Amino acid sequence: MKKDILRHELIGSHARVIDAKNKVLIGIDGKIVDETRNMISIENNGITKRLIKNQVMIELKRNGFLYHINGSYLVNRPEDRIKKTRTVVK
């Protein structure tokens, strides 16, 4: 599963912003609660932050693995992204 994380559902995973064009966003962490074509919503302590995918790099914890994902690879409707096969994760 390490290489094909982009083919899986991200909602419910824990994520943290590790780099962003807007440096104020770095450090936002929480559970992914929603995903659209261009946005990802992260909730922490009842506060939801909506982030533009192609402007952030996130660290994702899932099934004991830690992933660093460039948000630009996530830009697509989630249902379409899941169908594609890409191995672009470190």
N, C-alpha and C positions, 0 to 999 in steps of 0.2 A: 504493500500500500504506500510505501514511502514515495515512490516516483509518481503515482497517479492520484495525488491528493486533489488535483483540480477536477477530477471526475466524480468527486463525492460531494454530498450536501455539506455546506459549511454551517448552516444554522444549528445552534446548540453548542458549537465549539467555542473554546476560550481563545480570545485574540488580544494582541497588544500591538499598538502602532509603534514601530521602531524607527521609522523615518517618514518624513512627509515634506511636501513643498511648503506647507504652512507649518513651521516649527512648533507652533503652539499645540498642535495635535499629537506630537510625540509623547508617548507615555499613556495615552488613553488605553484602558484595557477593560475587558469584561466579556460577556457572552454575546455572540452574534445572534441577534433576534430577528433580523430581516435582511433580505438581499434583493435588489432590483438589478436592472441592466448596468447602471452606472453608480449605484450607491450601495453601501453596506452599513447596517445599523448595529451599533454595539451598546449594550445596556450594562450599567454598573450602578448599584445602589439606587435603583429606580429612575435613574437618569439615562436617557437614550441619546447617543450622539450619532448623527448621520454623516458618513464620510464618503467623499468621492473616491471611487476605487483607483482611478489612474493617477491619483496624487499621493497615495500612501504605500508604504511597505509594511506588511503586518507579520507578526510572529504568531503562529497558530499552534496550539497544543491539541493533539488529537491521538487517542489510542497509544499513549506513551511515547509518541514521537513529537519532535519540535521542528516546525517548518518555518522558513522565511520565504514569504511570497510577495513578489512585486504585484501590486494591485492592478497594474495594467494587464496582467495575464488573466485577471478575473473579469475584465470588462466583457460582458455578454449576458444574455438572459441565463439565469442559473440552469434552467431546463435544457438549454442549447449547449452550454458549457459542459454539462455532465456527459453529453453524447460524444463530445470530441475526445480524441486521445492526444495529449501533449505531455511531454516530460520536460518541464522547464523549471522544476523546483530543485533547490540545492539540498 
